[in-house]
């Protein structure tokens, strides 16, 4: 049977079946050397991420929330549907796990240690040489995300303020070989401070998200131990009974021991008899609840504040009105996630370039030429590619989205305004401008897809040339016959 080590003063451990299982997290955090302002080492950051209940939530939680919506891809200068489909397919197959997963890993490691390095790899091209973009679709590419220990001693940031690469990475190497910088994306958590060494990242670089939160993270572990002690004590029953006389014989002692055993083994459905002057009750923990709950909430708030993130993300509080209602908490989270998306935009741009080259390759272009011979039959591949490339847009949707009921109300207001304007302008316009007005009304109606799922299609040229028939003349009424 599992049982806790009764000695709470020694190193953290759990005894299972006679063998001791050490707790790396307790050994690292529950030491007197950790005080407010203590910098976390590489090893401490790894243990917090791997074992602390809030470790992964601090690093992965915001990134997961930022990636909870897909970017809206558009290519305005080409056959958009085919281009977007090909791009999305290659994006989801990148590195066999999808570009989103690789970006998540790179961003997460940068928050754990303060820095991470994404490297584009290819077995047939030396890592010290660049890979020509026009060859991306021909090569078997893969992607490695390196932590500071992989690049220790090689990821150098220039400390000379007079140089153009001041506080910027100028070289990366691992395994004793340098990597060409065109194949590398270095991601920092926060900006580096001049000659400020970061223990967790082995350099003058960014800082771990745990750095300012190390002491409250330690306090959180202590609050978990408090919870454990409360649970262990909550099941204790206090048996209030008059003690025997000052002289206890063997019979009295055995009687009280038997009574305690009976009380201990009693469960739901059993009946137990106690004396008239005796009483059974649990330990009163009423006064502990408010203090423990207050302290736990403050600790979580301190951790979130230290990590520059809304506390509701760590607490996983329920948004009763939801993101769509625009509550203050939801707005704060939305603004925070918006900053996160901007922060990791270099990783997305890096993969955008690779995915465009691999998805819109010459073989794909041949299918486009066969499908649209009038538009692309005589257009060179490079011309078409860069035309699509330059019009490529990937926009994040707003995390705060209105519910359908509010969108319908807004759509109705817009449609009423359009109809009112059309009724005013229509009588004073010539046929050609009437056709343009009708097309504009149709385009506006088609953009309100929540109200009008089916598109309204109007032939503008036919409408401009249309001459409505003259109304038939009503027959004259015959004169009344004289009687």
Secondary structure, DSSP 8 states (H G I E B T S, - for coil): --EE-S--SSS-EEEETTEEEE-HHHHHHSSTT--TT----HHHHHHHHHH-TTHHHHHHHHHHHHTTS--EEEETTS-HHHHHHHHHHHHHHGGGT-HHHHHHHHHHHHHHHSEEEEEEEETTS-TTS---GGGGGGS-EEEEEE-TTTSTTT-EEB--TTSTTBTSEEEEEETTEEE-GGGEEEEESS---TT--BGGGTBSS---TTTTTHHHHHHHHHHHHHHHHHHHHHT-EEEE-----SS--HHHHHHHHHHHHHHHH--TT------TT-EEEE---HHHHHHHHHHHHHHHHHHHHHTTS-HHHHHT---SS-GGGT-HHHHHHHHHHHHHHHHTHHHHHHHHHHHHHHHS-HHHHHHHHHH-HHHHTTS-HHHHHHHHHHHEEEE---SS---HHHHHHHHHHHHHHHHHHHHHHHTTS-HHHHHHHHHHHHHHHHH-TTT--S-----HHHHHH------------------
